[in-house]
Amino acid sequence: MIIYNRMQKKILTFVVYEKKILALYSEPHPEHGEGGWFVVTGAIEGGEVPEDAVKREVKEETGLLVKEILALNWGSIYNWRGNICKEYNFVSFVEQPREIILNEEHSKYRWLDLDNFIKIIKWGDDKKLLKKVLEKALNKEKYFKKFIVKDYRNEKNE
């Protein structure tokens, strides 16, 4: 039996430049999970607001600078490594990409159009909904008018 210690606040952001979405590949790793194509994620630290965490995580994981952030009014709650995580989802529009500088979490990257991004992304939920959300977001519009949180704690996410 796992005892959950605390609520950890996290961010997930889709990095966008000129309607292309950045997919990051992670090798399987004991600290980061089974690997695959995904996006920038990370913990909200100390007194950060979620948007500051988005900027910091994008810079740490890719070397890119965020110029605009769109909160998607969408998130999730799940269990991970003894913590309950509440994750807020965003889109980060970045300045013109120079060289991408990946940190130790990722081994390669691709800039993809929406259809190809949806095909390869590791996403444990409804990819049709993800596509609808991202179609709106690429035009800087929100799919969800009110904040929606999906609770995955009764599903296997260990």
N, C-alpha and C positions, 0 to 999 in steps of 0.2 A: 504494500500500500504506500502510495506517495502522499506526503503531506506538503501542501503548497504553502510556501513561506510568505510571499508578498505579491503585491500587484506591481508589475513592471510596465512602464509606459514606453511604447516603441513607435517608430515611424516606418512607413513603407512608401517609397516614391518612385514613380515612373519618370525617368529622365528623358526629356524631349528636346530635339533641335530640328527645326523646319519639318515638323510632322513625322519625323523618324523617332523611334523609341529605342533606347539603349537596353540591350539584353546583355547580362553579365553571366559568365559561366563559372561555376564553382565546382571544384573536384570534391568528391566525398571527403568529409572531414569530421572527426569526432566532436568538435565544438560547434560546427556549423550545419551539420545534418548530412543528408544523403547526396547532395550535389545536384547539378543540373543548371538550366538557364533560368535566371530570375532577375530581380531588380535590386536597387539599393534599399537596404533595411538597416535598422539599428536602434539602440536604446536612446531615450531622452535622458540626458544627464543633468544632475544637480538642479539648478534653477532655470534650465532652458525651457523656452516655449517650443512647441512642436516645430514651428517654422525654422527656428535656429538649429534644431537637431537635423532637419532636412538639409539645410545648407552645409552643416558640418559633415554629415555622413556622405553627401555627394562629393564634397571636396576630398574627404579621406579615402573613399573607395574608387574615385575616378580621376581626381585632380581637376575636375570641372568646376566652374563658378556658376552658381544659380543666379539668374536675373529676375525671375518671377516664379511665384509658387501659387498653385491652385489647390485649395483644400477640396477634396472630393466629397465631403460629407458622408464618408464611408469608412468603416473600420471593422475590427474583429476582436474577439476575446478568445484566448486559447491557453492551454497548459503547455509549458515548455521548461524542462529541466528544473522542476520543483517550484516554478513561479507561475503565477497567473499573469498573462501578458495582455495588455490592451493596446492595440495597434491602430494608428490613424493613417489613412491613405491620402497621398498627395500626387500631384504632377509637378515636376520641376522643369521649367523652361530654362535652358542653359545658354550662356554666351557661346559664340562660335567655337566649336571644339578645336582645340589645338591637339596636341598629343594626349591620348588618354593614358593616365598613369594608374594602373591597377594596384591595389594593395594586396596583401597576402590572402585575402578571402577569395579572389577571382583569378582565373588563369587566362581568360580570353573574353572578348566582347564583340558585339555586332550592333550596328545601327540598322534597324529594320522598319519597313512600313507596317501598318497595323495588322494586316492579314498574316504576314510572316511572323510577326511578334506573337500573335495569338497562337499560331501553330506550335512554336517551340517553347513558349514560356511554361515553367512548372507552376501550375495553378490548381489547387485542390478543390476548387469550387466551379461554379458555372462560367465557362469561358464565353458563352453567348452574352451573359450579363457584363462580364469584363469588357468585351468588345463594345457594347453599347455605351458603357461608362467612358471608355477611352475615346470613342468617336466624338462624343460631346467635349471631352476634356481637350482634345487636340485643337478644338475651336474655342478653347477657354470658356466653356460652358459646363454647368454642373448637371449631371443626370439626376442625382438625388437632391431634392429641395430641402429636406430635413435630414439630420444626421442619422444614419442607419448603421447599427452594429450587429454583426452576426456572431453568435456565441457558439464556438466549436468545442467547448469544454466537455461535452458528453460524447464527442467523437475521439478517435485515437489520433493524438497529435504528440505523442511522447517521442 
